[in-house]
Amino acid sequence: MAEDRIAIHVNDLVVGFGERVVIDHLCLDVREGEILGLVGASGGGKSVLLRTLVGLLPKRSGEISFPAFATDEAVGRGVLFQQGALFSALNARQNVQFPLREAAHLSPALLDEIANAKLEMVGLSVEDGDKFPAELSGGMTKRVALARALALDPALLFLDEPTSGLDPIAAGEFDALIRTLQQTLGFTVFMVTHDLNTLAAVCNRVAALADGMIAALGPLPAVLESDHPWVRAYFHGARAQMLHLGA
């Protein structure tokens, strides 16, 4: 990990809807080559922050920059949305091809070759590419969505609740896949998650979002020592104790 290089720099960021402020003068640096996990209360602004970082929501004020890259325009971003957000009228292969069709003029044969390679990269077969979203299991849907997010070989990968809706075995396999791909390809991951197992197994650092700001930030053991009321309730509650995080 290039700890001296910052992939995403957020300074004094404010995002809101009408009179409601969701992100309130938030500051955060994401290091190049790390997996950063963002946790927070339901409706607390986690997905709002992610969508602002990828340019899907406007900010009211503040700065978002990508210091590790030559220009902001040159930063490749891949996004895996909650529940996969696959196009139901397209099969898995066509879903993976979608960003390729938007970004480059490639022959049908080359589109198929790249899409098949991405599907195999995430543990699916070429034959799985013929299946439509309605024919995919929850775990397969996540993998196709991940293949689509990786279609353009992004330097930054944004994951919004990647293991939500998966059983513990499938979630663990998906965590391992993310870790393996990140170590192999070296991209930076900004991950919104509520899964305590994911935080412990995958993330280099954890950021806790509370009251529109980062209440705690660091490796998981350091975050566990935070005195912030919400952070303590989240990491030292009964569910966390069951996972031995609160010990």
C-alpha positions as CSV (number, residue, x, y, z in Angstrom):
1,M,0.0,0.0,0.0
2,A,1.3,3.4,-0.9
3,E,0.5,5.1,2.4
4,D,2.2,8.3,1.3
5,R,-0.1,8.7,-1.7
6,I,-3.7,9.7,-1.3
7,A,-6.2,8.3,-3.9
8,I,-9.2,10.2,-2.6
9,H,-9.0,13.5,-0.7
10,V,-12.2,14.9,0.8
11,N,-12.1,18.2,2.6
12,D,-14.9,20.1,4.4
13,L,-17.6,18.3,2.2
14,V,-21.2,19.3,2.6
15,V,-24.1,17.5,0.9
16,G,-27.7,17.9,1.5
17,F,-31.3,17.8,0.2
18,G,-33.5,20.8,0.8
19,E,-33.0,21.9,4.4
20,R,-31.5,18.6,5.5
21,V,-27.7,18.4,5.7
22,V,-26.6,14.8,5.3
23,I,-22.8,15.2,5.0
24,D,-21.7,18.0,7.3
25,H,-18.2,19.4,6.7
26,L,-16.7,15.9,6.4
27,C,-13.0,15.3,5.9
28,L,-11.4,12.0,4.8
29,D,-8.4,10.7,3.0
30,V,-8.4,7.3,1.3
31,R,-4.9,5.9,0.7
32,E,-3.9,4.5,-2.6
33,G,-4.0,0.7,-2.7
34,E,-6.1,0.2,0.5
35,I,-9.6,-1.2,1.2
36,L,-11.4,1.4,3.3
37,G,-14.7,0.3,4.9
38,L,-17.3,3.0,5.7
39,V,-19.9,2.2,8.4
40,G,-22.7,4.3,9.7
41,A,-26.3,4.2,10.8
42,S,-29.1,3.3,8.4
43,G,-30.0,6.5,6.6
44,G,-27.0,8.2,8.0
45,G,-25.4,9.2,4.6
46,K,-23.1,6.3,3.7
47,S,-24.5,5.8,0.2
48,V,-24.9,9.6,-0.2
49,L,-21.2,10.0,0.4
50,L,-20.3,7.2,-2.0
51,R,-22.6,8.7,-4.8
52,T,-21.1,12.1,-4.2
53,L,-17.6,10.8,-4.6
54,V,-18.4,9.1,-7.9
55,G,-20.2,12.2,-9.2
56,L,-23.8,11.0,-9.1
57,L,-24.8,13.6,-6.5
58,P,-23.8,17.3,-6.3
59,K,-22.0,18.8,-3.3
60,R,-23.0,22.0,-1.7
61,S,-19.4,22.9,-0.8
62,G,-16.1,21.4,0.0
63,E,-13.4,19.7,-2.0
64,I,-13.1,16.2,-3.6
65,S,-9.9,15.5,-5.4
66,F,-7.7,12.5,-6.5
67,P,-4.1,13.5,-5.7
68,A,-2.6,10.2,-6.8
69,F,-3.7,10.7,-10.4
70,A,-2.6,13.3,-13.0
71,T,-6.0,14.7,-13.5
72,D,-9.5,14.1,-12.0
73,E,-10.7,13.3,-15.5
74,A,-8.1,10.5,-15.8
75,V,-9.3,8.6,-12.7
76,G,-11.0,5.4,-13.7
77,R,-13.9,4.6,-11.4
78,G,-15.9,1.3,-11.1
79,V,-19.1,1.1,-9.0
80,L,-21.0,-1.8,-7.6
81,F,-24.4,-0.6,-6.5
82,Q,-26.6,-2.2,-3.9
83,Q,-28.4,-5.4,-5.1
84,G,-26.2,-5.3,-8.2
85,A,-28.4,-3.0,-10.3
86,L,-28.1,-5.2,-13.4
87,F,-30.1,-4.3,-16.5
88,S,-32.9,-7.0,-16.6
89,A,-33.2,-7.0,-20.4
90,L,-29.5,-7.8,-20.9
91,N,-27.8,-11.1,-20.1
92,A,-24.8,-11.2,-17.8
93,R,-22.3,-10.8,-20.7
94,Q,-24.1,-7.8,-22.1
95,N,-24.3,-6.2,-18.7
96,V,-20.5,-6.5,-18.4
97,Q,-20.1,-5.1,-21.9
98,F,-22.2,-2.1,-21.2
99,P,-19.5,0.3,-19.9
100,L,-17.2,-1.0,-22.7
101,R,-19.7,0.0,-25.3
102,E,-20.1,3.4,-23.8
103,A,-16.4,4.1,-23.5
104,A,-14.8,2.5,-26.6
105,H,-15.6,1.4,-30.1
106,L,-14.7,-2.3,-30.0
107,S,-15.6,-5.2,-32.3
108,P,-18.3,-7.7,-31.1
109,A,-15.7,-10.4,-30.9
110,L,-13.4,-8.2,-28.7
111,L,-16.4,-7.2,-26.5
112,D,-17.2,-10.9,-25.9
113,E,-13.6,-11.7,-25.2
114,I,-13.2,-9.0,-22.6
115,A,-16.5,-9.7,-21.0
116,N,-15.8,-13.4,-20.8
117,A,-12.4,-12.7,-19.2
118,K,-14.0,-10.4,-16.6
119,L,-16.7,-13.0,-15.8
120,E,-14.0,-15.7,-15.3
121,M,-12.0,-13.2,-13.1
122,V,-14.9,-13.1,-10.6
123,G,-15.4,-16.8,-10.6
124,L,-18.1,-17.3,-13.2
125,S,-18.1,-19.3,-16.4
126,V,-18.4,-18.2,-20.0
127,E,-21.8,-20.1,-20.0
128,D,-23.0,-18.0,-17.1
129,G,-22.7,-15.0,-19.4
130,D,-25.7,-16.2,-21.3
131,K,-28.0,-16.0,-18.2
132,F,-30.3,-13.1,-17.6
133,P,-30.5,-11.4,-14.2
134,A,-33.7,-13.3,-13.3
135,E,-31.8,-16.6,-13.7
136,L,-28.9,-15.6,-11.4
137,S,-28.6,-16.4,-7.7
138,G,-27.9,-13.5,-5.3
139,G,-24.2,-14.4,-5.2
140,M,-24.0,-14.6,-9.0
141,T,-25.7,-11.3,-9.4
142,K,-23.1,-9.6,-7.2
143,R,-20.3,-11.3,-9.2
144,V,-21.7,-10.1,-12.5
145,A,-22.1,-6.6,-11.1
146,L,-18.5,-6.7,-9.9
147,A,-17.3,-7.9,-13.3
148,R,-19.1,-4.9,-14.8
149,A,-17.5,-2.5,-12.3
150,L,-14.1,-3.9,-13.3
151,A,-14.8,-3.9,-17.1
152,L,-12.7,-0.7,-17.7
153,D,-9.9,-1.7,-15.3
154,P,-10.6,1.1,-12.8
155,A,-8.0,2.5,-10.4
156,L,-10.8,3.1,-7.9
157,L,-13.5,0.6,-7.0
158,F,-16.6,1.8,-5.1
159,L,-18.7,-0.9,-3.4
160,D,-22.1,-0.1,-1.9
161,E,-23.1,-2.8,0.6
162,P,-21.5,-5.6,-1.5
163,T,-22.6,-8.5,0.7
164,S,-26.1,-7.4,1.6
165,G,-28.7,-10.1,0.9
166,L,-26.1,-12.9,0.8
167,D,-26.0,-15.8,3.2
168,P,-22.9,-16.0,5.4
169,I,-21.1,-18.5,3.2
170,A,-21.7,-16.5,0.0
171,A,-20.7,-13.3,1.8
172,G,-17.5,-14.8,3.0
173,E,-16.7,-16.0,-0.5
174,F,-17.4,-12.5,-1.9
175,D,-15.1,-10.9,0.7
176,A,-12.3,-13.3,-0.2
177,L,-12.9,-12.5,-3.9
178,I,-12.6,-8.7,-3.3
179,R,-9.5,-9.2,-1.2
180,T,-7.8,-11.4,-3.9
181,L,-8.7,-9.1,-6.8
182,Q,-7.5,-6.0,-4.9
183,Q,-4.2,-7.7,-4.0
184,T,-3.7,-8.9,-7.6
185,L,-4.8,-5.8,-9.5
186,G,-3.8,-3.1,-6.9
187,F,-6.8,-0.9,-7.2
188,T,-8.1,1.2,-4.3
189,V,-11.5,0.2,-2.7
190,F,-14.0,2.5,-1.0
191,M,-16.6,0.1,0.5
192,V,-19.8,1.0,2.2
193,T,-20.8,-1.9,4.4
194,H,-22.7,-2.9,7.5
195,D,-21.2,-6.3,7.7
196,L,-18.9,-6.6,10.7
197,N,-17.3,-9.8,9.3
198,T,-16.3,-7.9,6.1
199,L,-14.7,-5.1,8.2
200,A,-12.6,-7.6,10.1
201,A,-11.7,-9.8,7.1
202,V,-11.1,-7.4,4.3
203,C,-10.6,-3.8,5.3
204,N,-7.2,-2.2,6.0
205,R,-8.9,0.8,7.7
206,V,-12.5,1.6,8.9
207,A,-14.2,5.0,8.9
208,A,-17.3,5.4,11.0
209,L,-19.8,8.0,9.8
210,A,-22.0,9.7,12.5
211,D,-23.8,13.0,12.5
212,G,-22.6,13.7,8.9
213,M,-18.9,13.5,9.9
214,I,-16.2,10.9,10.4
215,A,-16.4,10.0,14.0
216,A,-13.6,7.4,14.0
217,L,-10.9,6.3,11.5
218,G,-8.2,3.8,11.5
219,P,-7.5,0.0,11.6
220,L,-10.3,-1.9,13.2
221,P,-8.6,-2.4,16.6
222,A,-8.1,1.4,16.8
223,V,-11.7,2.2,15.9
224,L,-12.9,-0.3,18.6
225,E,-11.2,2.0,21.1
226,S,-13.2,5.0,20.1
227,D,-15.3,6.7,22.8
228,H,-17.8,8.1,20.4
229,P,-21.3,6.9,21.6
230,W,-22.5,5.7,18.2
231,V,-19.2,3.9,17.4
232,R,-19.3,2.2,20.8
233,A,-22.9,1.1,20.3
234,Y,-22.1,-0.3,16.9
235,F,-19.0,-2.1,17.6
236,H,-19.6,-3.2,21.2
237,G,-23.3,-4.2,21.0
238,A,-24.6,-7.7,21.4
239,R,-24.1,-8.6,17.7
240,A,-20.5,-7.4,17.7
241,Q,-19.9,-9.4,20.9
242,M,-21.1,-12.5,19.1
243,L,-18.5,-11.9,16.4
244,H,-15.8,-11.2,19.0
245,L,-15.3,-7.7,17.8
246,G,-16.2,-6.1,21.1
247,A,-13.8,-8.2,23.2
